[in-house]
Amino acid sequence: MRIEADCIGKLAVPDDALYGIHTLRAVHNFPITTELMHPLIMQSLVQIKKAAASVNAAAGTLSNDKAHAIIAACNQLLLGRYADNFIVPAIQGGAGTSANMNVNEVVANLAHRLMPAVAVHPNDDVNQSQSTNDTFPTAGKMALCMQLPGLLTALSRLVQTLLVKSQRYQDAIKVGRTQLEDAVPTTYGRTFHAYYQLFKRDLTRVRQAGEHLRIVNLGGTAIGTGINATHTYQQQILVKLNQNTDLDLVAAPDLIDATQNCDLFVEFSAAMKTLAVDLSKFSNDLRLLASGPQAGFGELNLPAQQAGSSIMPGKINPVIPEVVNQVAFEVIGHDTTVTMAAEAGQLELNAFEPIMLRALLASEQHLQQALTTLVDHCVRQLTVNRQRCADQVAHSAITATVLAPYLGYETTTALIKEALTTNQAIPELLHRRRLLSDDLVEQLFSPAGLTQPRPEVIEQLRAVAK
């Protein structure tokens, strides 16, 4: 064991550990969860240290030997080596200082191990021109940006799959429902197209909110004033970091604003929450429309994925929509966490970015995975029970709504009541009572008449009816 000291006192650190006393303090102080700080955040912090070493050397504030040692250490870490030395918890006090110092210590000790003749200090050298208050939120945004393409791709696949379904089932007529009661007919083509439009909007929202995550406060140091950072560093750090990562990060126009305010995290969380709400509604609809197979709606056939019961043989449950529902519940909860953490910031800094980033990264990842399984194991393979849907329309009394312009609301209401009481179809009652001509009834109750009424045709038919 080696003994290290800080402003609090001394601690024994394992001899072979690359981390140091600051990292151990965090492990001792925050035994909240066994979950570690997200690997992409730690990787992004390493990228920042690497870029900073290069820029600081160019500014003349860091020797070339130290810069080379730091960059060599960072390169090793970016290959995934020594990752077991990143041990700080995901939930931590200190606004992310423990995560930043964990990286500083590991880089410094590894740099010295790689180049024994060069002594590298975690604060003076690795953290030069930086503060946790600009490196940690920047690293968090970098991590979110790195995961974002996967989420956008998964969501795009759902959008395209729904468009294909809308084209395939454009003439599959079905009973519409409002408040779970029978309503006027529509088609599954229109139903799927409505879902397509819904998730297309989600795609736009998430993409736009994700673009704003590229706005960072790196170079602002402690509170955004840039104290202890050279002019060269402030001008060049994002240039170098973008060269190394291809993330196209941009400096916030006001670094003080960007250091203390977390509205961009709230915006991105809100976009994901909206997606989650829409996914949950869609999953609810799938489960209801596929319910049965004998005593439910039975309009959709979802692909069977696994046995559904340990006691009822042959039972199949809608497990894919169910898991998507649960991811949606989680994401909505994460959004509440982000909201509360963002509003709890005080004055020049928000200390609660660790929990915000934990929630955002989990939402982003889980939504991507939920969308992937939803498309691959459910939506692509689902089919519409055309005959059952057509039979339900044929025996639906509410289709009489198309008669209101010709017979009036009260007469139509009486017909619907009679149809429900006698279990007769509306066209049969009209034929028996000779209220309208058979030709007009046939036009009104055709699939096109029920689902695509055109005002000019209605006017013509009204004239004929008179």
Protein Blocks (a to p, Z undefined) as FASTA:
>chain_A
ZZdddfkbccdddfklmbdfklmmmmmmmmmbfcdcdfklmmmmmmmmmmmmmmmmmnop
acfklmmmmmmmmmmmmnopaklmmmcdfbdghihmmmmmmmmmmmmmmmmmmmmmbccd
fklmmmgoiafklmmmmmmmmmmmmmmmmmmmmmmmmmmmmmmmmmmmmmmccdddeehi
acddddfklmmmmmmmmmmmmmmmmmmmmmmmmpccehjlmnonopoiafklmmmmmmmm
mmmnonopacdfblklmmmpcklmmmmmmmmmmmmmmmmmmmmmmmmmmgcjklmnolac
cddfbdfbfklghiacdfklmmmmmmmmmmmmmmmmmmmmmmmpghjbcfklmmmmmmmm
mmmmmmmmmmmmmmmmmmmmpccdfklmmmmmmmmmklmmmmmmmnojklmmmmmmmmmm
nopafklmmmmnomacfklmmmmmgmklmmmccfklmmmmmmmmZZ
